[in-house]
Amino acid sequence: MGLTHIRTPKNFVLEDRLERYAAAIEQRPETYRGRWGEACSPCGDAARGGATCGDTPCSSAPRGYTPGFGRVHLDLGCGKGAYLVARAQREPSALFIGMDTEPICIAYAAQNIVETGLSNAIVLPRSADSIERLFGPGELAGITLNFPTPFPKRKFARKRLTSVDHLLSYRRVLAPGAAVTLRTDSQPLHDFTLTQLDAAGYRVLWASNDTRAEHPEHPETEYERRLAEQGATVYGICATPGPEPTPEQIQTGRDAEQSLVAYLPRNLDSIGYIPLGMEGAVLNLRNRQRNERAHNH
Ligand SMILES: C[S@@+](CC[C@H](N)C(=O)[O-])C[C@H]1O[C@@H](n2cnc3c(N)ncnc32)[C@H](O)[C@@H]1O
């Protein structure tokens, strides 16, 4: 899982898990592009767990009942699914789709869905790069990016889920007025994201330096719990697509795809908490700054 190793129990066999919780995993998600809300019936067998996606109408639906979810929400980089499950429990009339590239995360998230008996949540083993092959124009009512892998190095900047090109692809699948919400422990990733949102023509609806206090409507994620214990602040940004960006605007965003070190404050001794993935970089830079100060002195 990106920068941190996922500890698995001793007897954890990935293939077994994926098979056991297959009811909550959609292996051919491209099939449902543009019709997730209708294809995944809310009257699926809850005991089985997982939204029931398919082309056969739901037989247990009452007469006159129109199957389908009114809203489809994507939790991109869902990890082990705590956030996905909590939102799905709270909002039964919406379909919650989790997506992750890491099979272990998919297995855990699917287990979580099945064991909770949810019929409005499902996970897709796919990368953010495939988003337009999975969702039709305007299909999503919201995208959440909770503690996305920061990819601090410049050469991996395009992999950041808030890079301008990712944000441009989200624009194409978001419904009018729908928003992308980022939450992160990383002030550099937060500041980088503001440059990219601007370049991709988004309008910021809210930005917070303490989303736990100011936006408690967002359930806690696994990473959030761990990082908060280590003293992390949770930054958040919620933004919606505005007018189409110009090619020059987009290029400005690509030019800002630097190492996240460029977004650190100048005085590194002022940082109390080092964001996930930047421990080595911050310690090296701090030592360098201290050596330079000693040398000048
Ligand atoms: C730091 S974890 C956070 C997990 C979860 N959202 C949380 O807050 O606990 C980041 C997750 O993003 C996933 N990820 C990274 N790049 C991705 C991509 N391009 N598409 C989908 N998932 C991705 C990783 O596999 C990992 O599970």
The ligand as an SDF file (V2000), in Angstrom:
LIG
                    3D

 27 29  0  0  0  0  0  0  0  0999 V2000
   -2.3560    5.9430    2.4370 C   0  0  0  0  0  0  0  0  0  0  0  0
   -3.5560    4.8250    1.8680 S   0  0  0  0  0  0  0  0  0  0  0  0
   -5.0820    5.5030    2.4870 C   0  0  0  0  0  0  0  0  0  0  0  0
   -6.1850    4.4920    2.5300 C   0  0  0  0  0  0  0  0  0  0  0  0
   -7.5350    4.9940    3.0550 C   0  0  0  0  0  0  0  0  0  0  0  0
   -8.1370    5.9590    2.1780 N   0  0  0  0  0  0  0  0  0  0  0  0
   -7.3930    5.5750    4.4430 C   0  0  0  0  0  0  0  0  0  0  0  0
   -7.4990    6.7860    4.5990 O   0  0  0  0  0  0  0  0  0  0  0  0
   -7.1690    4.7930    5.3780 O   0  0  0  0  0  0  0  0  0  0  0  0
   -3.6400    5.2150    0.1300 C   0  0  0  0  0  0  0  0  0  0  0  0
   -4.3730    4.1780   -0.6980 C   0  0  0  0  0  0  0  0  0  0  0  0
   -4.4420    4.6160   -2.0430 O   0  0  0  0  0  0  0  0  0  0  0  0
   -4.2230    3.5040   -2.9040 C   0  0  0  0  0  0  0  0  0  0  0  0
   -3.7830    4.0270   -4.1980 N   0  0  0  0  0  0  0  0  0  0  0  0
   -2.5990    4.6020   -4.5090 C   0  0  0  0  0  0  0  0  0  0  0  0
   -2.5740    4.9560   -5.7970 N   0  0  0  0  0  0  0  0  0  0  0  0
   -3.7770    4.6130   -6.3210 C   0  0  0  0  0  0  0  0  0  0  0  0
   -4.3650    4.7200   -7.6150 C   0  0  0  0  0  0  0  0  0  0  0  0
   -3.6960    5.2560   -8.6490 N   0  0  0  0  0  0  0  0  0  0  0  0
   -5.6120    4.2720   -7.7970 N   0  0  0  0  0  0  0  0  0  0  0  0
   -6.3050    3.7160   -6.7680 C   0  0  0  0  0  0  0  0  0  0  0  0
   -5.8030    3.5830   -5.5230 N   0  0  0  0  0  0  0  0  0  0  0  0
   -4.5630    4.0280   -5.3030 C   0  0  0  0  0  0  0  0  0  0  0  0
   -3.1880    2.6820   -2.1620 C   0  0  0  0  0  0  0  0  0  0  0  0
   -3.1700    1.3300   -2.5890 O   0  0  0  0  0  0  0  0  0  0  0  0
   -3.6700    2.8360   -0.7280 C   0  0  0  0  0  0  0  0  0  0  0  0
   -4.5790    1.8300   -0.3570 O   0  0  0  0  0  0  0  0  0  0  0  0
  1  2  1  0
  2  3  1  0
  2 10  1  0
  3  4  1  0
  4  5  1  0
  5  6  1  0
  5  7  1  0
  7  8  2  0
  7  9  1  0
 10 11  1  0
 11 12  1  0
 11 26  1  0
 12 13  1  0
 13 14  1  0
 13 24  1  0
 14 15  1  0
 14 23  1  0
 15 16  2  0
 16 17  1  0
 17 18  1  0
 17 23  2  0
 18 19  1  0
 18 20  2  0
 20 21  1  0
 21 22  2  0
 22 23  1  0
 24 25  1  0
 24 26  1  0
 26 27  1  0
M  CHG  2   2   1   9  -1
M  END
$$$$
